[in-house]
Amino acid sequence: MESSDFSKPIIEAAARVAKSVSARTLMAYADAIPSLDKLVDAVKSPTEFILITRTEEEAALAKERGIQSLAVPRFNLTRMGQIKMATLMAFSQGMLKGGEVFVFLSGVAEHKIDTMVVMEVGQEFELFQSVGQPKLTEHIRQAVFQRTLTLMLELAHEGREGKPVGTLAVIGAYRDVQKYCQQNIINPFKGYPEKERNVLDERMRDTVKEFAHIDGAFIIKGNGVIMSAGTILAPSVFGEAMPQGLGARHATAAGITTATKSIAMTVSESTGTVRIWRRGRMITEIEKAPRTPPPSPNFPQDP
């Protein structure tokens, strides 16, 4: 049986809600929208429309139509995982600001819209605990933040050679961070020119994944230069009380971001959840979509 298409009534409802709550922004995934024309026509000024794109074709369509767009990597995330990833990237780029209300349309990855979420930036606990803190990318280039987040999401989904991987990356304020560092192994990045070990270099993608299985953290400058891997961090202070079930890697992320002006990203080996930490707090977590089990074979019934 073909699933129901709720797109049209949800789009119409989203436009009405955006107007009634004075939402400045309405965001939607391009691959979830059956008719871009209907959505654009429904969204009226002063509400701004941001199209979330996962492919070059979608980005080109947004440009052709004169629509503001935000490119995000393609991952199989839960509905809320998709929303968290896109809103975090929009927040880091200044597309969303503290105190603003926004409406988000989404669905299961690459399927039609079936979900509408309305939030005020700063009120949603999981998404925007960073409101009131300094600008998220104050000491970090936007491109570095987004590339590192993409790499962490790739590790969460792909692992290494098909096996789950847990890891930690600390970005920014290197002079402060290095005070709490000691090497667990010989630093594999030491001695290479900085231009050859920048996380923005596409060649670093496989290198980072190769070293992700080593105990310890990646230490990355705000400009993207990878300073070390396999680094043990021993911050002298601890972050705020953490959610139950999170271990030493997450405690380290909370501690180092309390002690320094840095952002930490953790990948949970057990669940593949990516968490982002700032000033001793987890500011968001992005969950993988559960695997769909294969259909059970149809065995003949006993007579």
N, C-alpha and C positions, 0 to 999 in steps of 0.2 A: 504493500500500500504506500503510495507516494505521500511524503510528509506535507503538512499544510504550509501554505505561504502566508505568513503574517506581515510581510513587508509593508504593504500599502497602508493598513490601519496603523501600524507602528510609526511609520513615517509621518502620517497625518497627526497622530497623537504627539509625536516628538516636537513637531512645529508648534502645536498649541501649548505644550508644556514649556517650551523654550520662551515663548512670548509671556506666558502667565507668571513665570518665575524670574523674568528679566535675565535669562541666561545670555552671556556675552558670546558663548561659543557652542556650536553643535559639531560633534566629531562623529565620523562613521568610516568603517572599513570599506574600501572600494569594491572588494570582491564579494561583499555581502549585499550590495545594492543592485537590485534587478534593473532599476531605471534611474540613472543619475539625473535626468531631466526632472523627474517628479520630485526628487529630493531637493534639488536646487530651487525649483519653483515654490516648494513648500516653505523653505527657510527664508524668512523676510528680515530685512534690516531692522534694528541694529545688530541682530544675531549674526555672528560670523560663522562660516562653514569651513571646516578643515577636513579634507579627504585623506584618510590613512591609506597609504599605498605600500604594496609589497613587491611590485614588479616595475620595470622601466616603462612598460606599456601603460600601466595605471598612472604613473607619474606624468607621462607624456600627455595622457588624456586630461589630467587635471590642469596642466599648463596650457593646453589648447583651449580649455574652457575658461581659463582665467581664475581657477579655483586654487586657493591656498592648500598646499599638501604637506604631508609629513611622511617621509619614507621610513619604514620599519622592517626589520628582518623577518623572514617567513619561518615561523615555528608553530608546532602543534601545541597551543596553550589552551587552558580552560577559558571560558568566556571572560571571567574576571582577570585571568592572566593576560589576555589580549588587551583588555582595557588598561590594566596597570602598566604594561610595557609602553603602550602608546602615550598615555597621559604623563608618565615619568619623562619620556623623551620630549614631549611638548613642554613640560614644566622646565626641563633643563635648558630649553631653547628660548624660554620667555614667552611662548605662545599662550601659556596659562599662568596666571598670577594669583598670589594669595588673596583669599576673600571672594574670588569670582565664582559664579555658578556656571556649570557647563552640563550639557546633555551629551550622552555617548550612545551610539547605536552599534550593536555587534551581534554576533551569532557564533555558532560553532565554526572553527577555522574553515574559511573558504566556502561557507554555506550562507543561506539567506538570513537576513535580519530576523531575530526572534527575541531580542533583549534590548531594553532601554534602561539606562542608568542615569540618574540625575544626582549631581554632587556639588557641594560647595568646597572649593579648594581650601583645605585647612580643617575641615570638619570630619572628613572621612579618615578614620584612624589608620587603616592599613596603608592608604595611598600617600597621604601627605603629612606625615609627622614632621617633615622637614620645614613646614611653614613656620616662620618666625626665626629660622636659622639664617645664616648668610646665604647668598645665592648658591645654589647647588654646585655650580661649576665655577665658583669664585677663583679657585686656584688651579683649575683644570680646564684645558681646552674642551669645548663641546664635542669635537670630533673624537678626542681621546676617550672621553666618558662613554660615548655611544659605541665606539669600537670595542672597548673593554667589556661593556655590557653585552654586546653581540657575541663576543668570544665566550663569555661565561654561559650564555644561553646555549651556544653550540655545544659546549662541554656537557651541559646538563642534559642535552638531548642525544648527543652522539657518544659521549664517554670517550674512552680510548680503546680502540680495537674492539668496540662493542661492549666494553665493560664499564660500569658506572665509575665516575671519578668525582671526588670531592676536592675542592681547592679554595684558595683565598687570594684575592688581589687587593693591594693597597695602592691608592693613586693620590699623588700630590704631596706637597710639603716634605720633600725628600730629606732636607737637612734635619728636620725634626724627627722624621720617621727612623732615620738611620741610627739615632741614638739608642733605639730599642731593638736593634737587629743583631743577630749573629747567624753565621752560616751553618746549616745542617750538613751541607755538601760543598764541594768546591763550586763557586759561582759559575755557571755555564755561560753567563753573558759578559763576564769580566774580560777586558782587553780588546773588545770589538769597538770600532768607531760608533759613536752614538747614532749616526744616520743609518747604520746597519742593524740596529736593535730597537727601532721605534715600532711601537704597537700599531701605528698607522700603515706600516709597510705590509703589504699583502703577504709577503714571504714569511712574516712572523706568525701567521695564523697556525701553520702546522708545527712550528717550533714551540709555541706556547702550549699547544695540545700535547706535544711530546713530553714536556717537562711538568705537566699538570699533575701527573701521578706521584711526583716526589713530595714527601712530607714538607710542609713549610709554605711560605707565601711568595707570590710575585710582588716585587716592589717596583712601582712605575712612577716616573716623574709626571708632573702635570702637563708637560709637553709631549708625553708619549714614550719617552725613552725608558726601556726596561732596564732597571739597574741590577736586579738579581732575581733568582728563583731558588727554591729550597731554603728560604730564609725563615729562621725562627724568630718570632717577635715576643718580647717580654715587656709589655707596657707596665708602667709603675702604678697606673690607676685602672679602675674598672668602670665599665659603663653601667647604665641603669639595669634594673632587674629584667632579665630576658624571659621570653615565653618559655614554657616548660618544654623539655625534650630537645633543646638545642645544646650542643656540646662545646668542646674546647675551641674549635675553629671559630665559632660564632662569638664566644666570650673574648677571644683575641681581637676579632673585628670590632667589637664594642669598645674594648679597652684602648686600642690604638687610635680609634677615632675620637676618643675622649681626650687622649694625651696630645694629639696633633691635629693640625688642620688638613685632614685627609678624608677620603671616602673609601670604604672597603666594600668589596663584593664577595659573597661566599656562594659556593655551590654545594648543596647537600648531596653526599654520596648515596644516601638511602632513598631520597625522594626526588632528587633532581631539581629541587626548588632553589631558585636564585634569590638571594636576599641582599639588600643594599643598606649600608650602615653609615651614619653620620652623627658626630657629636655624641657617641655612646649609645645611640638608639638605632633600632631597625626602622628605616623609613618606608620600606616596602618589601614585599615578597611576591615573586612571580612563579606561579605553579604550572607544571606540565599538565597537559591533558592526560587522563588515564588511557592506557592502551585498551583498544577494543579487542576483546577475546575473539579468537576464530570461532566460527559457527560449529556447533557439535555435529558430528556425522549422524546421519539418519540410519540407525540400525533397524533391520526388520524385527517386528514384534514376534515373540514366541506365540505359537498357535495355542 
